[in-house]
Amino acid sequence: MAKDLVNILFVGDIVGEPGLSLLETILPSLIDKHEADFVIANGENSHEGKGINRSIISRLYDLGVHVITGGNHSFAKWKVFDYMKEDGNILRPMNYPKGNPGYGFGVYDIPKMDNKIGVLNLQGRTFMQPIDDPFSTADWVIERMQDENADIIFVDFHAEATAEKLAMAWHLDGEISVFVGTHTHVPTNDARIFPNGTGYISDVGMTGSFDSVLGMDKNTSMKRFKLGTPHRYRLANGNNHLCAILAKVNLESGKCDHIEPIIYPAFNSSNL
């Protein structure tokens, strides 16, 4: 029997080995539990907190991840550049200037289905390095994806400012199926469906140590703020959580029918 809905599981920014180890422990069971048809993960912090490498890419594929998105640390590990040129399932923000390695979007077959999903990775410019306009880039890519018969379009917008994420989501409402924000590593409580059918969340959050400052050693981070001088960042470990979202998209309309955050294990909000 043909399915009416496609279940998309997206894993928020994986931060180093703590995030990877937790993912290896629970992702297969999450895929089974939510009957995920397509799995996307942001991997731009997966190698020592900055960048990604071939070994990690292989580990993520082995876990059932279909597409790996990136962000402002996508180019942090130069040894992966050649691999990025070869593998269209590894994405970096599309709106980096022409000449950078890698792919910013792709249209992929959904396993065991006759449908296609387009995935676009973009990066914001507010409080981040000035790169090409993500709005016009999105318009151009979405037209290309529609020409390639993408039934569903999913956007990972890696940005600092919530205002920029919301502006982009309103700009794309009805043109795409799901919009997720990444980069801030703090999961937001605003998952919703926009008026024209686009599922939205400002930030999915991170997968890694929350006994930390955004996944990095808290003592080092405190020194940087208190002393105002550089200190080499180190990964944190402990109190590890996975942050993800599950989106259900109607194949006929391409609109999002349901979007919900997944945090595992759930945060303890009480000491009672």
Rosetta blueprint (number, residue, H / E / L):
1 M L
2 A L
3 K L
4 D L
5 L E
6 V E
7 N E
8 I E
9 L E
10 F E
11 V E
12 G L
13 D E
14 I E
15 V L
16 G H
17 E H
18 P H
19 G H
20 L H
21 S H
22 L H
23 L H
24 E H
25 T H
26 I H
27 L H
28 P H
29 S H
30 L H
31 I H
32 D H
33 K H
34 H L
35 E L
36 A L
37 D L
38 F E
39 V E
40 I E
41 A E
42 N E
43 G L
44 E L
45 N L
46 S L
47 H L
48 E L
49 G L
50 K L
51 G L
52 I L
53 N L
54 R H
55 S H
56 I H
57 I H
58 S H
59 R H
60 L H
61 Y H
62 D H
63 L L
64 G L
65 V L
66 H L
67 V E
68 I E
69 T E
70 G L
71 G L
72 N L
73 H L
74 S L
75 F L
76 A L
77 K L
78 W H
79 K H
80 V H
81 F H
82 D H
83 Y H
84 M H
85 K H
86 E H
87 D L
88 G L
89 N L
90 I E
91 L E
92 R L
93 P L
94 M L
95 N L
96 Y L
97 P L
98 K L
99 G L
100 N L
101 P L
102 G L
103 Y E
104 G L
105 F E
106 G E
107 V E
108 Y E
109 D E
110 I L
111 P L
112 K L
113 M L
114 D L
115 N L
116 K E
117 I E
118 G E
119 V E
120 L E
121 N E
122 L E
123 Q E
124 G L
125 R L
126 T L
127 F L
128 M L
129 Q L
130 P L
131 I L
132 D L
133 D L
134 P H
135 F H
136 S H
137 T H
138 A H
139 D H
140 W H
141 V H
142 I H
143 E H
144 R H
145 M H
146 Q H
147 D H
148 E L
149 N L
150 A L
151 D L
152 I E
153 I E
154 F E
155 V E
156 D E
157 F E
158 H E
159 A L
160 E L
161 A L
162 T H
163 A H
164 E H
165 K H
166 L H
167 A H
168 M H
169 A H
170 W H
171 H H
172 L H
173 D E
174 G L
175 E L
176 I E
177 S L
178 V E
179 F E
180 V E
181 G E
182 T E
183 H L
184 T L
185 H L
186 V L
187 P L
188 T L
189 N L
190 D L
191 A L
192 R E
193 I E
194 F L
195 P L
196 N L
197 G L
198 T L
199 G E
200 Y E
201 I E
202 S L
203 D L
204 V L
205 G L
206 M E
207 T E
208 G E
209 S E
210 F L
211 D L
212 S L
213 V E
214 L L
215 G L
216 M E
217 D L
218 K H
219 N H
220 T H
221 S H
222 M H
223 K H
224 R H
225 F H
226 K H
227 L H
228 G L
229 T L
230 P L
231 H L
232 R L
233 Y L
234 R L
235 L E
236 A L
237 N L
238 G L
239 N L
240 N E
241 H E
242 L E
243 C E
244 A E
245 I E
246 L E
247 A E
248 K E
249 V E
250 N E
251 L L
252 E L
253 S L
254 G L
255 K L
256 C E
257 D E
258 H E
259 I E
260 E E
261 P E
262 I E
263 I E
264 Y E
265 P L
266 A L
267 F L
268 N L
269 S L
270 S L
271 N L
272 L L
